[in-house]
Amino acid sequence: MTIIAPERVQPAATAWPADRVERWDIARLTPYVRNARTHSDEQVVQSCRA
């Protein structure tokens, strides 16, 4: 039988991130300015034709 040392057990008061979920309108979201995965309109059109 394995016994976990008390200093290794997380306190019950630790919040689970999913407990604080907020619903936002899409209009409230803003794109990250430094996003490396952005595409020009021309690239988007090309992907739609494929």
PDBQT receptor file of N, H, CA, C and O in Angstrom, charges set to zero:
ATOM      1  N   MET A   1       0.835  -1.163   0.000  1.00  0.00    +0.000 N 
ATOM      2  CA  MET A   1       0.000   0.000   0.000  1.00  0.00    +0.000 C 
ATOM      3  C   MET A   1       0.892   1.241   0.000  1.00  0.00    +0.000 C 
ATOM      4  O   MET A   1       1.873   1.309   0.740  1.00  0.00    +0.000 OA
ATOM      5  N   THR A   2       0.539   2.236  -0.847  1.00  0.00    +0.000 N 
ATOM      6  H   THR A   2      -0.258   2.182  -1.449  1.00  0.00    +0.000 HD
ATOM      7  CA  THR A   2       1.311   3.466  -0.935  1.00  0.00    +0.000 C 
ATOM      8  C   THR A   2       0.612   4.566  -0.152  1.00  0.00    +0.000 C 
ATOM      9  O   THR A   2      -0.591   4.782  -0.297  1.00  0.00    +0.000 OA
ATOM     10  N   ILE A   3       1.371   5.249   0.668  1.00  0.00    +0.000 N 
ATOM     11  H   ILE A   3       2.348   5.074   0.785  1.00  0.00    +0.000 HD
ATOM     12  CA  ILE A   3       0.833   6.368   1.447  1.00  0.00    +0.000 C 
ATOM     13  C   ILE A   3       1.440   7.642   0.890  1.00  0.00    +0.000 C 
ATOM     14  O   ILE A   3       2.660   7.750   0.765  1.00  0.00    +0.000 OA
ATOM     15  N   ILE A   4       0.592   8.608   0.556  1.00  0.00    +0.000 N 
ATOM     16  H   ILE A   4      -0.399   8.520   0.658  1.00  0.00    +0.000 HD
ATOM     17  CA  ILE A   4       1.055   9.869  -0.002  1.00  0.00    +0.000 C 
ATOM     18  C   ILE A   4       1.378  10.823   1.141  1.00  0.00    +0.000 C 
ATOM     19  O   ILE A   4       0.579  11.009   2.059  1.00  0.00    +0.000 OA
ATOM     20  N   ALA A   5       2.555  11.419   1.070  1.00  0.00    +0.000 N 
ATOM     21  H   ALA A   5       3.204  11.268   0.325  1.00  0.00    +0.000 HD
ATOM     22  CA  ALA A   5       2.970  12.369   2.099  1.00  0.00    +0.000 C 
ATOM     23  C   ALA A   5       2.060  13.589   2.059  1.00  0.00    +0.000 C 
ATOM     24  O   ALA A   5       1.698  14.047   0.976  1.00  0.00    +0.000 OA
ATOM     25  N   PRO A   6       1.682  14.129   3.225  1.00  0.00    +0.000 N 
ATOM     26  CA  PRO A   6       0.763  15.280   3.274  1.00  0.00    +0.000 C 
ATOM     27  C   PRO A   6       1.222  16.488   2.469  1.00  0.00    +0.000 C 
ATOM     28  O   PRO A   6       0.381  17.216   1.941  1.00  0.00    +0.000 OA
ATOM     29  N   GLU A   7       2.527  16.727   2.356  1.00  0.00    +0.000 N 
ATOM     30  H   GLU A   7       3.210  16.135   2.785  1.00  0.00    +0.000 HD
ATOM     31  CA  GLU A   7       3.002  17.886   1.610  1.00  0.00    +0.000 C 
ATOM     32  C   GLU A   7       2.830  17.719   0.107  1.00  0.00    +0.000 C 
ATOM     33  O   GLU A   7       2.960  18.694  -0.633  1.00  0.00    +0.000 OA
ATOM     34  N   ARG A   8       2.541  16.505  -0.363  1.00  0.00    +0.000 N 
ATOM     35  H   ARG A   8       2.435  15.713   0.238  1.00  0.00    +0.000 HD
ATOM     36  CA  ARG A   8       2.351  16.258  -1.789  1.00  0.00    +0.000 C 
ATOM     37  C   ARG A   8       0.881  16.286  -2.193  1.00  0.00    +0.000 C 
ATOM     38  O   ARG A   8       0.576  16.233  -3.385  1.00  0.00    +0.000 OA
ATOM     39  N   VAL A   9      -0.009  16.365  -1.257  1.00  0.00    +0.000 N 
ATOM     40  H   VAL A   9       0.239  16.408  -0.289  1.00  0.00    +0.000 HD
ATOM     41  CA  VAL A   9      -1.437  16.379  -1.550  1.00  0.00    +0.000 C 
ATOM     42  C   VAL A   9      -1.865  17.816  -1.789  1.00  0.00    +0.000 C 
ATOM     43  O   VAL A   9      -1.558  18.704  -0.993  1.00  0.00    +0.000 OA
ATOM     44  N   GLN A  10      -2.579  18.043  -2.893  1.00  0.00    +0.000 N 
ATOM     45  H   GLN A  10      -2.828  17.322  -3.539  1.00  0.00    +0.000 HD
ATOM     46  CA  GLN A  10      -3.049  19.392  -3.186  1.00  0.00    +0.000 C 
ATOM     47  C   GLN A  10      -4.230  19.720  -2.282  1.00  0.00    +0.000 C 
ATOM     48  O   GLN A  10      -5.080  18.866  -2.032  1.00  0.00    +0.000 OA
ATOM     49  N   PRO A  11      -4.283  20.945  -1.798  1.00  0.00    +0.000 N 
ATOM     50  CA  PRO A  11      -5.408  21.323  -0.938  1.00  0.00    +0.000 C 
ATOM     51  C   PRO A  11      -6.713  21.312  -1.716  1.00  0.00    +0.000 C 
ATOM     52  O   PRO A  11      -6.733  21.579  -2.918  1.00  0.00    +0.000 OA
ATOM     53  N   ALA A  12      -7.795  21.006  -1.029  1.00  0.00    +0.000 N 
ATOM     54  H   ALA A  12      -7.779  20.789  -0.053  1.00  0.00    +0.000 HD
ATOM     55  CA  ALA A  12      -9.111  20.934  -1.660  1.00  0.00    +0.000 C 
ATOM     56  C   ALA A  12      -9.576  22.302  -2.149  1.00  0.00    +0.000 C 
ATOM     57  O   ALA A  12     -10.471  22.376  -2.991  1.00  0.00    +0.000 OA
ATOM     58  N   ALA A  13      -8.995  23.374  -1.646  1.00  0.00    +0.000 N 
ATOM     59  H   ALA A  13      -8.268  23.313  -0.962  1.00  0.00    +0.000 HD
ATOM     60  CA  ALA A  13      -9.408  24.720  -2.023  1.00  0.00    +0.000 C 
ATOM     61  C   ALA A  13      -8.876  25.128  -3.398  1.00  0.00    +0.000 C 
ATOM     62  O   ALA A  13      -9.256  26.179  -3.915  1.00  0.00    +0.000 OA
ATOM     63  N   THR A  14      -8.002  24.311  -3.999  1.00  0.00    +0.000 N 
ATOM     64  H   THR A  14      -7.693  23.458  -3.579  1.00  0.00    +0.000 HD
ATOM     65  CA  THR A  14      -7.480  24.629  -5.318  1.00  0.00    +0.000 C 
ATOM     66  C   THR A  14      -8.630  24.629  -6.316  1.00  0.00    +0.000 C 
ATOM     67  O   THR A  14      -9.330  23.627  -6.469  1.00  0.00    +0.000 OA
ATOM     68  N   ALA A  15      -8.819  25.750  -6.988  1.00  0.00    +0.000 N 
ATOM     69  H   ALA A  15      -8.251  26.563  -6.863  1.00  0.00    +0.000 HD
ATOM     70  CA  ALA A  15      -9.937  25.891  -7.923  1.00  0.00    +0.000 C 
ATOM     71  C   ALA A  15      -9.648  25.147  -9.227  1.00  0.00    +0.000 C 
ATOM     72  O   ALA A  15      -8.527  25.165  -9.735  1.00  0.00    +0.000 OA
ATOM     73  N   TRP A  16     -10.655  24.514  -9.739  1.00  0.00    +0.000 N 
ATOM     74  H   TRP A  16     -11.565  24.499  -9.326  1.00  0.00    +0.000 HD
ATOM     75  CA  TRP A  16     -10.569  23.853 -11.037  1.00  0.00    +0.000 C 
ATOM     76  C   TRP A  16     -10.903  24.911 -12.092  1.00  0.00    +0.000 C 
ATOM     77  O   TRP A  16     -11.947  25.552 -11.974  1.00  0.00    +0.000 OA
ATOM     78  N   PRO A  17     -10.074  25.124 -13.114  1.00  0.00    +0.000 N 
ATOM     79  CA  PRO A  17     -10.328  26.192 -14.081  1.00  0.00    +0.000 C 
ATOM     80  C   PRO A  17     -11.709  26.116 -14.736  1.00  0.00    +0.000 C 
ATOM     81  O   PRO A  17     -12.293  27.150 -15.060  1.00  0.00    +0.000 OA
ATOM     82  N   ALA A  18     -12.228  24.929 -14.931  1.00  0.00    +0.000 N 
ATOM     83  H   ALA A  18     -11.754  24.089 -14.668  1.00  0.00    +0.000 HD
ATOM     84  CA  ALA A  18     -13.535  24.794 -15.580  1.00  0.00    +0.000 C 
ATOM     85  C   ALA A  18     -14.668  25.308 -14.696  1.00  0.00    +0.000 C 
ATOM     86  O   ALA A  18     -15.780  25.511 -15.181  1.00  0.00    +0.000 OA
ATOM     87  N   ASP A  19     -14.406  25.520 -13.420  1.00  0.00    +0.000 N 
ATOM     88  H   ASP A  19     -13.502  25.356 -13.025  1.00  0.00    +0.000 HD
ATOM     89  CA  ASP A  19     -15.442  26.063 -12.535  1.00  0.00    +0.000 C 
ATOM     90  C   ASP A  19     -15.667  27.549 -12.775  1.00  0.00    +0.000 C 
ATOM     91  O   ASP A  19     -16.652  28.112 -12.297  1.00  0.00    +0.000 OA
ATOM     92  N   ARG A  20     -14.776  28.180 -13.501  1.00  0.00    +0.000 N 
ATOM     93  H   ARG A  20     -13.976  27.723 -13.890  1.00  0.00    +0.000 HD
ATOM     94  CA  ARG A  20     -14.881  29.620 -13.740  1.00  0.00    +0.000 C 
ATOM     95  C   ARG A  20     -15.078  29.941 -15.216  1.00  0.00    +0.000 C 
ATOM     96  O   ARG A  20     -14.536  30.933 -15.705  1.00  0.00    +0.000 OA
ATOM     97  N   VAL A  21     -15.823  29.144 -15.917  1.00  0.00    +0.000 N 
ATOM     98  H   VAL A  21     -16.264  28.339 -15.520  1.00  0.00    +0.000 HD
ATOM     99  CA  VAL A  21     -16.059  29.349 -17.339  1.00  0.00    +0.000 C 
ATOM    100  C   VAL A  21     -17.020  30.518 -17.533  1.00  0.00    +0.000 C 
ATOM    101  O   VAL A  21     -18.045  30.609 -16.858  1.00  0.00    +0.000 OA
ATOM    102  N   GLU A  22     -16.681  31.403 -18.456  1.00  0.00    +0.000 N 
ATOM    103  H   GLU A  22     -15.848  31.329 -19.005  1.00  0.00    +0.000 HD
ATOM    104  CA  GLU A  22     -17.541  32.532 -18.789  1.00  0.00    +0.000 C 
ATOM    105  C   GLU A  22     -17.948  32.414 -20.248  1.00  0.00    +0.000 C 
ATOM    106  O   GLU A  22     -17.152  31.999 -21.090  1.00  0.00    +0.000 OA
ATOM    107  N   ARG A  23     -19.169  32.774 -20.541  1.00  0.00    +0.000 N 
ATOM    108  H   ARG A  23     -19.816  33.111 -19.857  1.00  0.00    +0.000 HD
ATOM    109  CA  ARG A  23     -19.635  32.803 -21.925  1.00  0.00    +0.000 C 
ATOM    110  C   ARG A  23     -19.562  34.233 -22.426  1.00  0.00    +0.000 C 
ATOM    111  O   ARG A  23     -20.116  35.147 -21.815  1.00  0.00    +0.000 OA
ATOM    112  N   TRP A  24     -18.868  34.420 -23.550  1.00  0.00    +0.000 N 
ATOM    113  H   TRP A  24     -18.418  33.677 -24.046  1.00  0.00    +0.000 HD
ATOM    114  CA  TRP A  24     -18.699  35.739 -24.145  1.00  0.00    +0.000 C 
ATOM    115  C   TRP A  24     -19.317  35.748 -25.533  1.00  0.00    +0.000 C 
ATOM    116  O   TRP A  24     -19.352  34.718 -26.207  1.00  0.00    +0.000 OA
ATOM    117  N   ASP A  25     -19.808  36.918 -25.969  1.00  0.00    +0.000 N 
ATOM    118  H   ASP A  25     -19.779  37.754 -25.421  1.00  0.00    +0.000 HD
ATOM    119  CA  ASP A  25     -20.232  37.094 -27.350  1.00  0.00    +0.000 C 
ATOM    120  C   ASP A  25     -18.985  37.067 -28.225  1.00  0.00    +0.000 C 
ATOM    121  O   ASP A  25     -17.912  37.486 -27.792  1.00  0.00    +0.000 OA
ATOM    122  N   ILE A  26     -19.121  36.587 -29.430  1.00  0.00    +0.000 N 
ATOM    123  H   ILE A  26     -19.993  36.247 -29.782  1.00  0.00    +0.000 HD
ATOM    124  CA  ILE A  26     -17.977  36.525 -30.339  1.00  0.00    +0.000 C 
ATOM    125  C   ILE A  26     -17.418  37.921 -30.596  1.00  0.00    +0.000 C 
ATOM    126  O   ILE A  26     -16.210  38.085 -30.769  1.00  0.00    +0.000 OA
ATOM    127  N   ALA A  27     -18.285  38.919 -30.620  1.00  0.00    +0.000 N 
ATOM    128  H   ALA A  27     -19.266  38.786 -30.480  1.00  0.00    +0.000 HD
ATOM    129  CA  ALA A  27     -17.837  40.292 -30.870  1.00  0.00    +0.000 C 
ATOM    130  C   ALA A  27     -16.888  40.792 -29.784  1.00  0.00    +0.000 C 
ATOM    131  O   ALA A  27     -16.106  41.711 -30.028  1.00  0.00    +0.000 OA
ATOM    132  N   ARG A  28     -16.944  40.213 -28.608  1.00  0.00    +0.000 N 
ATOM    133  H   ARG A  28     -17.580  39.467 -28.410  1.00  0.00    +0.000 HD
ATOM    134  CA  ARG A  28     -16.077  40.631 -27.500  1.00  0.00    +0.000 C 
ATOM    135  C   ARG A  28     -14.649  40.106 -27.659  1.00  0.00    +0.000 C 
ATOM    136  O   ARG A  28     -13.723  40.651 -27.058  1.00  0.00    +0.000 OA
ATOM    137  N   LEU A  29     -14.464  39.068 -28.450  1.00  0.00    +0.000 N 
ATOM    138  H   LEU A  29     -15.217  38.625 -28.938  1.00  0.00    +0.000 HD
ATOM    139  CA  LEU A  29     -13.137  38.481 -28.649  1.00  0.00    +0.000 C 
ATOM    140  C   LEU A  29     -12.322  39.338 -29.606  1.00  0.00    +0.000 C 
ATOM    141  O   LEU A  29     -12.852  39.887 -30.573  1.00  0.00    +0.000 OA
ATOM    142  N   THR A  30     -11.041  39.444 -29.328  1.00  0.00    +0.000 N 
ATOM    143  H   THR A  30     -10.611  38.998 -28.543  1.00  0.00    +0.000 HD
ATOM    144  CA  THR A  30     -10.146  40.188 -30.207  1.00  0.00    +0.000 C 
ATOM    145  C   THR A  30      -9.002  39.278 -30.629  1.00  0.00    +0.000 C 
ATOM    146  O   THR A  30      -8.460  38.542 -29.804  1.00  0.00    +0.000 OA
ATOM    147  N   PRO A  31      -8.627  39.319 -31.916  1.00  0.00    +0.000 N 
ATOM    148  CA  PRO A  31      -7.528  38.460 -32.372  1.00  0.00    +0.000 C 
ATOM    149  C   PRO A  31      -6.190  38.924 -31.795  1.00  0.00    +0.000 C 
ATOM    150  O   PRO A  31      -5.978  40.114 -31.563  1.00  0.00    +0.000 OA
ATOM    151  N   TYR A  32      -5.308  37.977 -31.571  1.00  0.00    +0.000 N 
ATOM    152  H   TYR A  32      -5.480  37.010 -31.760  1.00  0.00    +0.000 HD
ATOM    153  CA  TYR A  32      -3.971  38.276 -31.067  1.00  0.00    +0.000 C 
ATOM    154  C   TYR A  32      -3.160  38.903 -32.186  1.00  0.00    +0.000 C 
ATOM    155  O   TYR A  32      -3.005  38.301 -33.248  1.00  0.00    +0.000 OA
ATOM    156  N   VAL A  33      -2.644  40.098 -31.966  1.00  0.00    +0.000 N 
ATOM    157  H   VAL A  33      -2.771  40.587 -31.103  1.00  0.00    +0.000 HD
ATOM    158  CA  VAL A  33      -1.958  40.864 -33.002  1.00  0.00    +0.000 C 
ATOM    159  C   VAL A  33      -0.724  40.135 -33.529  1.00  0.00    +0.000 C 
ATOM    160  O   VAL A  33      -0.427  40.211 -34.722  1.00  0.00    +0.000 OA
ATOM    161  N   ARG A  34      -0.015  39.442 -32.670  1.00  0.00    +0.000 N 
ATOM    162  H   ARG A  34      -0.256  39.381 -31.702  1.00  0.00    +0.000 HD
ATOM    163  CA  ARG A  34       1.241  38.788 -33.066  1.00  0.00    +0.000 C 
ATOM    164  C   ARG A  34       1.045  37.327 -33.474  1.00  0.00    +0.000 C 
ATOM    165  O   ARG A  34       1.994  36.543 -33.431  1.00  0.00    +0.000 OA
ATOM    166  N   ASN A  35      -0.154  36.959 -33.863  1.00  0.00    +0.000 N 
ATOM    167  H   ASN A  35      -0.925  37.595 -33.898  1.00  0.00    +0.000 HD
ATOM    168  CA  ASN A  35      -0.444  35.588 -34.271  1.00  0.00    +0.000 C 
ATOM    169  C   ASN A  35       0.327  35.251 -35.545  1.00  0.00    +0.000 C 
ATOM    170  O   ASN A  35       0.179  35.925 -36.565  1.00  0.00    +0.000 OA
ATOM    171  N   ALA A  36       1.135  34.222 -35.481  1.00  0.00    +0.000 N 
ATOM    172  H   ALA A  36       1.255  33.675 -34.653  1.00  0.00    +0.000 HD
ATOM    173  CA  ALA A  36       1.932  33.820 -36.636  1.00  0.00    +0.000 C 
ATOM    174  C   ALA A  36       1.113  33.018 -37.645  1.00  0.00    +0.000 C 
ATOM    175  O   ALA A  36       1.564  32.805 -38.771  1.00  0.00    +0.000 OA
ATOM    176  N   ARG A  37      -0.064  32.576 -37.267  1.00  0.00    +0.000 N 
ATOM    177  H   ARG A  37      -0.431  32.749 -36.353  1.00  0.00    +0.000 HD
ATOM    178  CA  ARG A  37      -0.883  31.738 -38.139  1.00  0.00    +0.000 C 
ATOM    179  C   ARG A  37      -2.011  32.533 -38.799  1.00  0.00    +0.000 C 
ATOM    180  O   ARG A  37      -3.155  32.080 -38.828  1.00  0.00    +0.000 OA
ATOM    181  N   THR A  38      -1.696  33.692 -39.315  1.00  0.00    +0.000 N 
ATOM    182  H   THR A  38      -0.766  34.059 -39.291  1.00  0.00    +0.000 HD
ATOM    183  CA  THR A  38      -2.693  34.474 -40.027  1.00  0.00    +0.000 C 
ATOM    184  C   THR A  38      -2.515  34.256 -41.526  1.00  0.00    +0.000 C 
ATOM    185  O   THR A  38      -1.416  33.948 -41.989  1.00  0.00    +0.000 OA
ATOM    186  N   HIS A  39      -3.591  34.414 -42.275  1.00  0.00    +0.000 N 
ATOM    187  H   HIS A  39      -4.483  34.664 -41.899  1.00  0.00    +0.000 HD
ATOM    188  CA  HIS A  39      -3.551  34.202 -43.722  1.00  0.00    +0.000 C 
ATOM    189  C   HIS A  39      -4.192  35.392 -44.418  1.00  0.00    +0.000 C 
ATOM    190  O   HIS A  39      -5.139  35.996 -43.914  1.00  0.00    +0.000 OA
ATOM    191  N   SER A  40      -3.658  35.711 -45.579  1.00  0.00    +0.000 N 
ATOM    192  H   SER A  40      -2.889  35.221 -45.989  1.00  0.00    +0.000 HD
ATOM    193  CA  SER A  40      -4.240  36.791 -46.363  1.00  0.00    +0.000 C 
ATOM    194  C   SER A  40      -5.558  36.306 -46.961  1.00  0.00    +0.000 C 
ATOM    195  O   SER A  40      -5.832  35.106 -46.985  1.00  0.00    +0.000 OA
ATOM    196  N   ASP A  41      -6.374  37.250 -47.445  1.00  0.00    +0.000 N 
ATOM    197  H   ASP A  41      -6.151  38.225 -47.425  1.00  0.00    +0.000 HD
ATOM    198  CA  ASP A  41      -7.641  36.887 -48.081  1.00  0.00    +0.000 C 
ATOM    199  C   ASP A  41      -7.410  35.992 -49.294  1.00  0.00    +0.000 C 
ATOM    200  O   ASP A  41      -8.204  35.091 -49.563  1.00  0.00    +0.000 OA
ATOM    201  N   GLU A  42      -6.323  36.239 -50.027  1.00  0.00    +0.000 N 
ATOM    202  H   GLU A  42      -5.678  36.971 -49.808  1.00  0.00    +0.000 HD
ATOM    203  CA  GLU A  42      -5.997  35.423 -51.202  1.00  0.00    +0.000 C 
ATOM    204  C   GLU A  42      -5.728  33.970 -50.809  1.00  0.00    +0.000 C 
ATOM    205  O   GLU A  42      -6.160  33.054 -51.509  1.00  0.00    +0.000 OA
ATOM    206  N   GLN A  43      -5.030  33.752 -49.714  1.00  0.00    +0.000 N 
ATOM    207  H   GLN A  43      -4.679  34.496 -49.146  1.00  0.00    +0.000 HD
ATOM    208  CA  GLN A  43      -4.752  32.395 -49.261  1.00  0.00    +0.000 C 
ATOM    209  C   GLN A  43      -6.029  31.681 -48.819  1.00  0.00    +0.000 C 
ATOM    210  O   GLN A  43      -6.181  30.478 -49.034  1.00  0.00    +0.000 OA
ATOM    211  N   VAL A  44      -6.934  32.420 -48.209  1.00  0.00    +0.000 N 
ATOM    212  H   VAL A  44      -6.811  33.397 -48.035  1.00  0.00    +0.000 HD
ATOM    213  CA  VAL A  44      -8.197  31.827 -47.774  1.00  0.00    +0.000 C 
ATOM    214  C   VAL A  44      -9.009  31.382 -48.983  1.00  0.00    +0.000 C 
ATOM    215  O   VAL A  44      -9.594  30.299 -48.983  1.00  0.00    +0.000 OA
ATOM    216  N   VAL A  45      -9.041  32.215 -50.004  1.00  0.00    +0.000 N 
ATOM    217  H   VAL A  45      -8.566  33.095 -50.005  1.00  0.00    +0.000 HD
ATOM    218  CA  VAL A  45      -9.779  31.874 -51.224  1.00  0.00    +0.000 C 
ATOM    219  C   VAL A  45      -9.155  30.637 -51.882  1.00  0.00    +0.000 C 
ATOM    220  O   VAL A  45      -9.879  29.768 -52.368  1.00  0.00    +0.000 OA
ATOM    221  N   GLN A  46      -7.851  30.553 -51.900  1.00  0.00    +0.000 N 
ATOM    222  H   GLN A  46      -7.263  31.258 -51.505  1.00  0.00    +0.000 HD
ATOM    223  CA  GLN A  46      -7.182  29.392 -52.490  1.00  0.00    +0.000 C 
ATOM    224  C   GLN A  46      -7.545  28.108 -51.748  1.00  0.00    +0.000 C 
ATOM    225  O   GLN A  46      -7.741  27.066 -52.373  1.00  0.00    +0.000 OA
ATOM    226  N   SER A  47      -7.633  28.174 -50.450  1.00  0.00    +0.000 N 
ATOM    227  H   SER A  47      -7.473  29.021 -49.942  1.00  0.00    +0.000 HD
ATOM    228  CA  SER A  47      -7.954  26.967 -49.670  1.00  0.00    +0.000 C 
ATOM    229  C   SER A  47      -9.396  26.545 -49.901  1.00  0.00    +0.000 C 
ATOM    230  O   SER A  47      -9.714  25.362 -49.783  1.00  0.00    +0.000 OA
ATOM    231  N   CYS A  48     -10.275  27.486 -50.228  1.00  0.00    +0.000 N 
ATOM    232  H   CYS A  48     -10.017  28.447 -50.325  1.00  0.00    +0.000 HD
ATOM    233  CA  CYS A  48     -11.674  27.158 -50.493  1.00  0.00    +0.000 C 
ATOM    234  C   CYS A  48     -11.840  26.493 -51.852  1.00  0.00    +0.000 C 
ATOM    235  O   CYS A  48     -12.774  25.716 -52.052  1.00  0.00    +0.000 OA
ATOM    236  N   ARG A  49     -10.945  26.790 -52.782  1.00  0.00    +0.000 N 
ATOM    237  H   ARG A  49     -10.186  27.421 -52.619  1.00  0.00    +0.000 HD
ATOM    238  CA  ARG A  49     -11.019  26.212 -54.135  1.00  0.00    +0.000 C 
ATOM    239  C   ARG A  49     -10.497  24.792 -54.166  1.00  0.00    +0.000 C 
ATOM    240  O   ARG A  49     -10.868  24.025 -55.055  1.00  0.00    +0.000 OA
ATOM    241  N   ALA A  50      -9.670  24.428 -53.247  1.00  0.00    +0.000 N 
ATOM    242  H   ALA A  50      -9.369  25.051 -52.525  1.00  0.00    +0.000 HD
ATOM    243  CA  ALA A  50      -9.020  23.114 -53.257  1.00  0.00    +0.000 C 
ATOM    244  C   ALA A  50      -9.980  21.978 -53.007  1.00  0.00    +0.000 C 
ATOM    245  O   ALA A  50      -9.571  20.817 -52.988  1.00  0.00    +0.000 OA
TER     246      ALA A  50
